[in-house]
């Protein structure tokens, strides 16, 4: 099976200083151009960006995006009730995204924060997105979620075309709960993120921040299991996720061409990784929004 076809590029590092293991800061525009050239060469299609990713969309728009499936997201709404002003902001932000991306239309638009759909008035955002789809400005609409309870609440509101969710060796919640199979059986496209947990899974054990001491033994077991199965930690992290049949796209954020070439090699390895016994159920350590690193 050609699993390289599941490789998608996350672009948050191209507009923001992002990631617990990121030592290089924001990716240089010329590096972005090289990464996109490499992606096109290997047939990588999905580019995941967002209006909240700093200048990521603008940097993408400086390049030809022909042949890529661009996925962007709505702004985040902090109000407890979605108003017509929020709908106007969604539409204006989307128009700006098309403008800076230099696109007439894109592949998908996702609600960036699923909770925005669940507050009073959230149906207004959904209606606006459906209208953009009806106008042919987006092919698919969907949502980005953090956990299964959030996903369940969203599914009671509407059937998304595409769901983006976290999945990794440590974060196996959506797999063990059956949600991945449920989505796939319903014909919903699945994009997974946080495969490396912002780089945490790739860090040398001696460099892991003290915040993760309660799960240090689990991370140590992961490194040992990868070695025992003849894999690097990167190969193990990718191998576990890409070989799950329900997954359509594995999103990985890259800073440079060295990382890109390494990931291409890792995706080409057919060997699966047995991650039994490595799942963590504590959201404090598998949801980066809970991390306290400073």
N, C-alpha and C positions, 0 to 999 in steps of 0.2 A: 504494500500500500504506500502511495506517495504522500507521506504526512507533511512534507514541506508545503503542500497546498493549504494546510491548516495554519500556517505561520502568518500572523498579522502584525503590523507595526503600531505600537502605542507611541504617541507623540508628546506626552506631557513634558518630558525632559527637553523638548525642542523649544519650549516656551517658558518653562519654570525650572528653578533649582529644586529637583524632586528626587526622593529616594533616600533611605537610610544609609545606603552604601555608595551614594553618588559623591564622588570626590572631584568631578570635573565641572560641575555647574551646568549652565544652559548649553546645549549643543550648538556649535557654530553653524551658521547657515550653509557654508560650503560643505560641511560634513553631512547636513541634511540632504543636500543635493546628491552627494555620493551614495548615501544610504538608499535614497529613492531609486537611483540608477541601479544599484545592486538588487533592490527589491523587484524592479521591473525585469531584470535579467533572469531571476529565479522564479518568476511567475507569481510573486506575492501580490495579493490583490487588496486586502483590507488595510486601510489607514484609519486609525481611531484618534480623533481629536475632540476638542471642546472649546466653547467660547471662554470657559474659565481657565484654560491652559495658557495664560499669558499671551505671548505672541505666536503661539504654535500655528494657528490658522494662517496668520500673515506669512510666516516662513514657508509653510506648505504652498501658499498661493504664488510664491516666487518661482515655483517649478511647474512643469507640465504634469498634470494629474490624470492625463488620458489613460484609460485602462484600469485605474484604481477605483475601488469602492470606498468612498469617503464617508465615514460615520462621524457626525458631530452631535453636540448635546445642547440642551436648553440652558439658559442661565439658572442660577439657584434663587429660589424665592423664599424669603425668611418670614413672610407674613403667615399668620394663623388662618387666614382666609384669602383665597385667590380671588382677585378683583379683575375688572375689565382692564385696569392699568397694567396688571401682571400679564394679561393676554397680549396687550399692546407691546409690552417689553419682549415677550417671547417672539412675536412676529418681527419686531425691529432687530432683535439680536440675530435671528435666523437670516434676515435679509443682509445684515452686515457680514455674517459668516459666508454667505454665497459670494458677496462682493470681495472680501479679502482672500477667499479661496480661488477667486476667478473662475467660478463655476456657475452654469445656468441651473443645474440641479445636482443633487447628491444622492448617495445610496440610502442613507438612513439618518433619522433624527431621533435621539433618545431623550427622555426626561432624565436630567442629570441626577436629581435627588428624588427618589421614588416617593418620599413622604409628601412632596408637593402635590401628588395626585390624590393623596389620602385625606387631606384637610378639606373643609367645606369650600366649595367652588373649584376643586381640583378637576372636575369634569370640564371646566372651561378650557383648561390647558389641553386636555385630550381632544376636545372639539377643534381647537385651533390647529393641532397637529394633523388631525384627520383632514382638515381643509387643505393644508399644504400638500398632503398626499394626493387628494382628489385633483389638485391643480397640476400634479405631475412634477412638483419641485423636489419631492423625496419619494423614493421607491418603497421604503419601509419606515414604520414608526415603532418605537419601543421604549424600553426603560432600563436604567442601570440600578441594580439592587445590591444590598449588602448581605441579606440573610433570607432564610426560607419563610419566616413569618411575614417579612416585608413583601416577598414575592407572592405569597398566598393572598395578601390583602390587595395587591395590584391585580391579580388574576380575577378577583371578584368584581373589579371595575371594568376590565376589558381584556381582550386577547391580543397581546402585542405580537408584532411580526418578528421582533428581535429582542432578546434579553441579554444584557451583559451582567456577568456575575463573577464573584471571586471563587477561585479553585486552585488548590495547591496540595502538595504532599501533606502539609500541616492542616490545611483547611479543606476537609473532605465533606463538609456538612451537606452541600447540595447533592452530592453523589449518594451518600449513605441514607439521606432522607427520601431518595427516589425522585427528587424534583427534576434532575437532569433528564431522566427517562420520561417523566410526565410531559415536560416541555417538548422533547423531541417527538413523542407520540402524537402531540397536538400540532405538529408541523411548525413549531416556533424555532427560529434560528438562534443558536447559542454561541455567544462570544465569551470567553473566559479571560479574566485578568488576574493580576497578583500571583502569577505562577511562581515567581521568585520571592514573593512577599517584600517588594521594594528592594530586593537584593539581599535580604536577611539570610535566605537559604544558601547564598553563594559566599557569604563572608567566612573568613577564617574564624574558627571557634574562639581564638584568643582576642579577636577584634569585636566580638558581639557585645553590644552595650549592656551594662549591668541591669537595665530594665528587664531584660529577657532571662535573668537568672532563674526564675521559677520554671522556665521551659528549656533551660540549657541542656539538661540531660536528654530531652527529646531531640534537640538539634544535634547533639552528639551522636545519638542513635541513628539519626538520618545520615550523617556523614559516614558512619560506620557501615550502614546498610548499603549505601551507594558503592563504597569501596569493595564490600563483600560481593556485590553483584557485578563488579568489573566496570563501574561507571564513575564518571566525575559527578560532582553534586549538580552541575548544570545539566548534564545528560539525564540524570535521575529525575530532576524536577520537571524537565521538559517531557521525558519519556513517559512519566506517569500520566500527565494531562493529555498529551497528544494522542495517546492510544485509547482514550475513552471514546467509544463510538458515538456517543451523543453530542460530543463537542464539534462544532463547525469551525471555529477560529480560536487560536491561541494567541492572545495579544501580548507582545513583549516590547517593552520600551528599551531603546538602545541609544548609547551615547556616541559610539564611534564604529568605524569599519571593522576593527579587530573583534568587537563584540558581535557584529553582524556575521562575520565569517564563522565565528565559533558557533553561533546559533544555527546557521545553515548546516554545519557539520553535525550538530546535535540532533536536529530534526531528521537528518538523513539516516540516523541509527535506528534500526528496526526494533531493537531490544526494548521490551517493556521494563518498567521498574515496579517491583513489588513494594508498595507503601503500607502494607499491613502493620498495624500497631504504631503508626507514626502520626495519627490524627490528633489534633488538639481541639478541644471543645470550648475552651475559654476565649470569648471574643476579645478580651483585653489584649491578647497576644496575636490574634490572627486578623484583626481588623485595625489597619494602620491609623484610623481616625481616633483610636483609643490610646495610641502610643504616647508615652511621656518620656521624651529623650533628652530634654534640656532642663 
